[in-house]
Amino acid sequence: MPSPRRWCAGAATALAATGAIGLAVSVAGSAPWRYVSESGVAGAPHPTLYRVSMLVLAASLALLAVPARHTGTTRLLLPGRLATAVPAGLAAAALALAAPLAALSGAVTCSPGCPLPPYESPQPRDLIHATGAIGALLLCALAILVYATQPDATTLRRAGRLGVLLAFPPLILSAIGILLLGRGLFTGLMERAALAAVSAWLVHTASVHLRAKP
C-alpha cells in the first residue's frame, strides 16, 4: 500500500497535468493580447473549463505540499552574513498557502476586460481575482526557489533550478508588462509563458516526489 506521501504525490501529478492541459486549452481560445484571466469571463471560448482547471491546479498544489514537507533545510543565496538558513517546511507552507489563493482566482472571475491598475479602474472582484492569481504565483515562485537551493544535488534540486530558469524570466517580465504597459501582446505572451512554466514545474516536481525512494 503506498504511503500517504507517495499517494499525495501521485494525485498531485495527475491533477496538475489535468489542470495544466485544461488551462492551456481554455487560454488557447483567447486572443494573445488579452490577459490570461479573461479566459474565465462569460463570453470567452471556454470560461467553465478555465475556472475548473484553476480549481484542479489548486488541489494539486495542496497535495504537493504533503511530500514537500520532506525537502531538506536550505540556505538562501545571499551574500556574506546575509545568507540564512530556511526551515525545511517553507516549500510546503508556500504551496499550502498558494492552493486557496489559486482556488480563489478560479472561483471569483474578473469583470469583462479584467481591468487592473494603474491604467484601468478595477471593480472589487477584479482586485480579489488578481490578488488570488498573483499571490498564488508568487508563492509558487518561492517554493521553486526553495527547491532550487537544496543543499544536496538531488533530482528535486535540479527540478527547482529548471523551474527558476524557465519560470522566473516570464514571471518577472509579465509583472513589468502589467505595471508599465498594461494589456497588450507583450504582457499576454509573458503571462502565458509564466503559467506554462509554473505548471510544467508543478507536474515535474510532483512526479519526482512520486518516484523518490521513501
Secondary structure, DSSP 8 states (H G I E B T S, - for coil): ---HHHHHHHHHHHHHHHHHHHHHHHHHTS-TTS-GGGGGSTTSSSHHHHHHHHHHHHHHHHHHHHHHTTS--EE---SGGG--EE-TTHHHHHHHHHHHHHHHHHHS---TT---TTTS---HHHHHHHHHHHHHHHHHHHHHHHHHT-SS--HHHHHHHHHHHHHHHHHHHHHHIIIII-SSHHHHHHHHHHHHHHHHHHHHHHHHHHHS--
